[in-house]
């Protein structure tokens, strides 16, 4: 059936579909029936306790809070999608407007997030995602920060569990013309689906890592940032609203939830939390220092399933190689020293060594280290001359056991580098510094090294995440793990392929500037320590940074429920 121009996905309050296996929140009668069934299995007496070994969670009735959280996540799902659509669309108001009239051709990308953030701040206040307008504001770096807690739970602030929710609000470059060209005018990078009749499954499968059956496309929301990772940020906002609404029922008992909508992550991974670790937490009171950080960057996998619980990622760094030669006229190349040709030899040798995994370690959980050429620039008088300078960068992903220092040495030791120097060219291998200012004008000047991290699976934060998933996600899905991008019924604990804001949290193990008490239970790994971290968010990793990027909005509903339930589970509340 052809849909009219301007068609947007239908967003039912209760999504369904045989392939995804969604069903609506159980009615009160259904819940009571489940409780009765569980009692019968437990010997017929309500309240009978079984040991963990005896009890099968699949027959456990939803707790009252599980049911209430899931109910409100469904109720506010349309609100979340409304906010998400507008957060994606907002740059369209600025990218084509003249700068002198307030326009910004880079609106929405790193260091140009303010219009989106300003909209989100206003909506946070309007929908009641904070108790008071003063509970949401920008920090000096430009992150949007809001806090929810229960002031009436009679628990001192310094004894509460502190939970950070962290999601970035910038996106990669939009490439609007490319989107329109590749989708035959069917999808716009900001306005989303324009004409469903113009897009086909083969077209989407060519661009994306995972595409659901066409019968479920009504649940897809297209646009730059939909999967990476505005869906996660909006989930934080609506979860905050639910936490406040359910505070009288224990949703916030003994916890402080600090949410961060961060900036500059795409250009400078972890910049937002890096600012916090450097400038906010040194000397801070316990009520500011996190016990756990939940990263709301995409945790879906095209083959393993959506909404994974991700407890680690590889590190990342940039290695910049500058080859300086001697320019000359192109008709007399013997008078010059060509940095492009010698640089090409370096790139070739580096690629060959990576293909052989020469100098790269592997890790069963995180995967192997990688290196690939990612950027280049050429200084040349003209296209008929020997260039003067060739600069390029490697994107180096670091697995456990690999270090930035050794990664630089590996490039320095390439025989092609030695050959260039022997021929009279200058070759420098260095780690670049990120020089750009945030939209607030703050410059971090950090080396472009982004440390990997892993939270042990046995950490209480991961156990609580699994419990929360079973309480508010599992009862409402029928998906099977390992069947494409569907949401699995069983929680899937895994790790990211790409990088996240989590790289901004590790600090040297011996750093005492942040007063981390033992009760915070931070993770110590090698020479570094960090709060327990994991990710949970809508979006499929293999669909991020892609033409026709999209998110299945049903994942947003379950992410909201998870984020609203985790704090009380982690704090030990029923």
N, C-alpha and C positions, 0 to 999 in steps of 0.2 A: 504494500500500500504506500502510495506516495504521501509524504508529509508536506504540509505547506511550508514555504519559506518562513523562517523565524521560529520553526518548531524547536521546542526545548524538551528535554526528557521529562516524562511524567514521573512524579515523585510521590508514590503512594506512602501513606503513613505506615503501612505494614507491607514490606516487600515480600514477595513470594516467588517461587519458581522451583520446579522439580530438580534442576541441576544444582542450584545453590542450596536447596533444601531449607530455605528460610520459613519460619512460621511466626505468627504473632505471639506476643507475650501471653502466657497462659492466663486464663480467667481465674478469679478467686476460687470458683468451684473446682476447676482443674487442679489448682494448687492444693486444696483441701483433700481431693481424691488422692493426689500423690502422697500427702502426709499420711493418710490412712493406710495406703499401700506400704509405705515405709515402716509404719508401726507394726503392721502384720508381719513384715519380714523380720522385724526386731523382736518378735515375741508377743506382739499385740499391745504392748504397754507404751503409751506416749512417753517420750523422754528417755527411753532405754538407750544407754550408751554402748556402742560396740568399740572394740579396739580398732586402730587403723588397719591392722591386718585382716580383721573380720569384716570391716565395712566396705562396701562397694559404693564409691561416690555417685555412680550413675543412678542409684536408687535413693539418694539423699534428697529430701524435699528442699526446694529453694527456701533460704531463710527469708524472713520478712523483708530485710534490707535488700537482699538480692532481687526480690520481686518488685519492690518499690523503685529501685534504681533502673531495672530493665523497663518498667512501665514508663518512667519519666524520660528515659532515653528515646523510647518510641514516640512519646508525646511531643518532644522537642526536636525530633529529627527533621521535620520540615523547616523549622527555624534555623537549624544548623545549615541546611542546604541553601537556604536563602542568603545567609551571611557568607557562605563559601562562594556562591556564585558572584556576589558583589566584590568580594576580596580579589577574585580572579580578574574581574572586569575593570576595576578602578584605573589601572594604568592607561586604558584607552582614552580617558579624559585628559591625559597629559602628553602622551607620546607624539601627537601630531599638532599640539598647540605651540605657537611660537614661545621661545624662552622668555622673551620680554613680557609675555602675557601670562606667565606662570607655568609654562610648559616645561617638560623634561623628557627628552627622547629616550632616556634610560630608566624611566619610572618603573619601579617594581623590581629592578635588579639590585645587586649588592650596592650598598651605600646610597640607594635611591628609594628607600622603602617608606618614607614618611606618609604620603597620602594613604597608603594601605593601612599603616599603623594607626593613623589618626582616626580612620573609619572604625577600626577594631576597638580602639579605646572608647569611642562614643557608644558603640554597640554593647560593650561590656557593661557600661553604666546603665544603658537603656533597658537591657533585658534582665538586670539584676544578677549579674555574675560576680558582683562584689557587694558587700554590705553598704558601703559608702563610697562616694566618688573619690575620696582621698586614698582609697585602697588600690587605686590603679594609677600609674604614672610612668614616665620615661626615666631611665637612669642616664648618667652622663655620657654613656657610649651610644645610646639610642635604642636600647632594648626596651620593649614595653613589658612592665612588670605589674602583676596584680597578686593579691594575697587573700586567701579565705581561711578562716579558722572559726572555732566556736568559743566565744568569750565566756560562755555560761557553763562550760563543762567542769569547772572547778579544778582543772589541772594547770599548774604553773607553766608558763610559756617555755621556761628552760627545761622542762621535763617532757615536752611534747615531741613526737616524731616530726621531723621536717622533711617534706616531700617536695622536690622540684619537678615541675612539668616544663619541658624545654622543647620548643619547636621554632624553626627559622621561618622568616616571612619573606625573604628575598627569593628570586628565581633566577635561572639562567636566562640568556638572551631569548627574546620571544620568537624571532624569525617569522614575523606575521605573514609576509609575502610567501614564504616557503610553505607554511601551513595551508594557505588558501590554494596554492598551486598543486600541492600533493594530494589534497582532499577534494579537488575539483570544485572548490568554493563551498564545500559542505561543512567545514569546521573552521571557526575563527579562534585565534589564540587567546582572545579576551572574551568574546561573546559566546564561545562554545559552539554547540551544534546549530548550524544555520539551516541545513536542508538534509534530512536523513536520506532522501532518495539519491543523493550524490555520493554517498559513501558506501563501500562494499566491504565484505569480510576480507577478501584477498588484499584490498588496499590497506586495511587496518593491520592485518597479520604481517604485511611487509614492513610496517613501521614499528609495531609494538611487540613486546615479548609475550603478552597474554591478551587474548580477546575472548570474552565469554560467548556463548551461543547467541545468535541474533535475537532469539526470543527474550533475551534479558538485557538488550541494549537500552531499554527505557531507564535502567538504573545507572547508566554511564553518564558521568558529567565530564565534559571535555574542557580543556583550557590549560594554559601554562601555569604550573603551580598546583594543579588539582591533585596530582599524586605526590609531588615533591615541592612543598609538603604542607600546603595550606589546609588540607583536610585534617591534618593532625592538630594544627593550631586552633582551628575552629572547634575541634573536639575538646581541646583544653578549656575553651571558653564556655561551652555548653555544659561540660562536666562541672565546672565551677558553679554554675547556676544550680545544678542539681544538688551538689554538695551543700550549698547554703539552704536549699529548700528542705533537704533531709537532715539537716543538723539536729533538729529536735529528736530525730529517730536514731542518732548515733553516728551519722555518716562522717562527722568531723571530730568525734570525740578523741581527744588526745593527739591531734595532729595539726600541723600548720602546712598548708599547701601554697607554695610560692610558684606562680606560673611565669614563664619567660617566653615572650614572642621575640626572638632574637633577630639580629641583623648581620649581614655580611658573611653568612655561612658559605654561600656558593663560591665566593672569591677567596675566603680566608677561613677555612673550616674551624669551628670552635671559637671564633672571635668573640662572640657574645659572652659565653661562659669564661673565656680567658680574661676578659675585663673583670668579671665578678671575682674570680679567684685572685686576681692581682690587686684589686682596689676595694672590694666590698668585704670579703671574708677575713683578711688579716686582722686579728684582734677582735673579731666579731663575737657576739653573744651566741649561746647555743641555738637560740631560736632562729638564727639566720643560716646556720651551717647544715647542709643537707645530710640526712641519713640515707636517702636514696634519690636518684635522678631518673625520671622516665622521659626518654627521648621519643618525640612523636614524629620521627622521620620514617618513611615507608618501610613496613616490615612484611610485605607480601613477596612471594616468590612465584614465578611463572609456572614452575613445576611442582613445588612442594605445598603451595597453598597460601592464602592471604592471612593477615593478622597473626604473624608469628610473634613470639616473645624472644627478642634478640638480646643476647647477653654479652656481645663483644663485637669487635671489628679490628681489621688491620690498621696500622698506622699509615701515614702518608707524608711525603716530603717532595719538595721541588729541588732539582739539581740543575743549575744553570751553567752552561758551557759557552764561553766566549772565545772565538777564534779570530784573532786580528792578524791580517796579512798586509800586503802592500798593493795598492790600487794601481792600475795602468790601463792604457787604451786596450780595448778588446782585440785590436788588430796586432798588438804586440804583447801577448800574454806572458812571454818569457821575461818581460821586464817587471812583472808583478809576482806576488805570492797569493794564490787564490784561496781565501779562507772558506769559500763555499765548497770547493772540491775536497779540501782536507777535512772540513767539517762533515761532509757527506760520508767520508771514510769512517769517521768516528761513529756516526749514526749507524752505519752498516755493521760495524763490528759489535757495537752495543746490542743491536737487534739479534745478531747471530748468537751472542753469548746468552741472551735471555732465552732464545728458542731452545738452547741446549740446557737451560737452567744452571748455567755455569756461574756459581757465586750466589745462588738464591736458595734460601731455606724453605722448607715446607712444614706445615703444622696441620695435624689431623682436624682440628676444629676450625681454625681461621683460614686455612688454605695457604698456598705458597706466596712468597713475595713476587712482585712484578716490577717491570720497568718498561716504559714506552715513551717515545718522543711525543711531546704534547704541544709544543709552541715553538715558533721561530720568527726571527726578524733579520733582515739583510740591509746593511748600510752600503750603498753603492752609488757612484756618481750617475750611472745610467745603465740601461740594459745592453749597452755595447762597451762595457768596461769590466775589468777584473774588480770585484767588490773589495771594499776596505775591511769590512767586519761582518762576521756571521755569528749570531747568538741564538742558541736554542735551549730548550729545557726538556728534562726527563721528569715524568710523573713516576715516582717510585713508591710502591706500596710495600709496607714493612710488616712482615709476620713476626711471630714470637722468635726471639733470638737474633733478629737483624737489627742493626743500629744505623743511625744517620751517618756516623763517622765512617763506618766501614763502607757504606753505600757510596760515599764521596770517593773514598780510596779506590773502590772498584772501577770508577770512571777514570780517575787519575792514572790508573795502572794499565789502561788500554794501550796496546801497541800502536794504534793509530794516533793517539795523543802524543806519544813519544816521537813518532815519525813526523808529525806536524812541527813539533818543537825543533827537531833536528834539522828540518828544512828552513828554519828561520822564522816561523810564525810564533806568535804568542798565544798560548792556550791557558785560560783560567777556568777552574772548576770550583764553583761556590754554591752556597745555599742562599738564595735571594731573601731579602727582607720585604715584608708586605708594607708598602708605603702609603696606601690610600687612606683618607679620612672617612669616618662613618658619616651618615647624614647629619649627625650632631657636631661634626668637626673634630672628633677624637681620633688620634692616630696611635695605634698600638705599637707599630714598628717591631713586630715580632718576626723572628726567623720563620720561614715557611716549612716548619717541621710540625707534624701533627701526630701525636703519639697514639698508638693503638692501645687497646685495653680489653680485659676480660673480667667479668664478674663470675665467680665460681657458681656452678649450678646448685650447690648445696646452700648458698647464701640465703638467709631468711627473705630477702627481697624477691628472689626468684621463686621461692616456695610460695610466697604470698601472691605473686603474679599468676602462678598456675592455679591457685585456689580461686582467685578473683575471676579468672577466665571460666573455670568450671561453674562458677556461680551465676554469672550474668551473660555469658556467651554460649557455652555448650548447650544449655536447655533450649536455645532458640535457633539452632542450626542442625542440619543433618549431613553436612559435608564430610568427605573422607579425605584424610591426609594423602598427599602425593598424587592428587588428581587435578593438576592445573592450578589456576588461581582461585579456586573455590575456598570458602571459609571452612576449615575442618572442625569437627565436633571436639576432638581431642586437642588440647593445647600443644602447640609445636614450639619447642625451645631450640633456638638456632642462633645464627649470627648474620651480620650484614656482609655484603660484598663491597659496597661503597663506604664512604666516610660520612661521619655525622658530627654534630656539635659535641658529642662525647669526648672528642680529642682535646677539648678545651679545659677539661676538669683535672687531669693528672697533674700532680705537683711533686717535686723531689721528696723522697721518703723522709729525709732529714730536715725538711722545711718545717719550722715550728711557728711560723708567723700566723698560721690558721690554727686556732686552739681546738683541735679535733679530739674530743673525749673518747674513751674506749667504747662507750655506749653507742657511738655513731657507727661502729663496726665497719670502718672503711677498709677497702681492699688494698693490700700491699703487694706489689708485683715488681720484682727486681729493684731498681733504684727509685721507683715511683710509687705513689699512693693516690687513691681516688675514692670518692664515694661509690657505693654500690650503684651500678647503672644497668639499665636495660631499656629496650625500645618496644613500643607497641603503637601501631599506627595504620591507618588506611593507606592504600596504594601498593602497587606491585613494583619492586625495584627495577625490573626489566622494562617498565613503562615510563620511567623517569627520564627527563632530558630528551624526550623523543617528540617527533612530529605526531600530532593527535594524542598527546599525553591525556590520560583520563583516569578517573577514579570511579570505582563502583560505590555509589552512595550508601549501599547497605552496610558496607564496612564502617562508614562513619558512625552509624547508629551504635554498632557494637563497640567501637572504640570509645565513644562517649560513656557507655555503660561501664566499660572496664575502668576508665580513668576515675569515674565517680565512685566505684566500689573499692578499688585498690586501697585507698588510704585507711579505711576502717578495718580491712583485712590485715594490713601491715601493722596497724596499731593493736591488733588482737581483739577487735570488737566483733560481736556476732553479726 
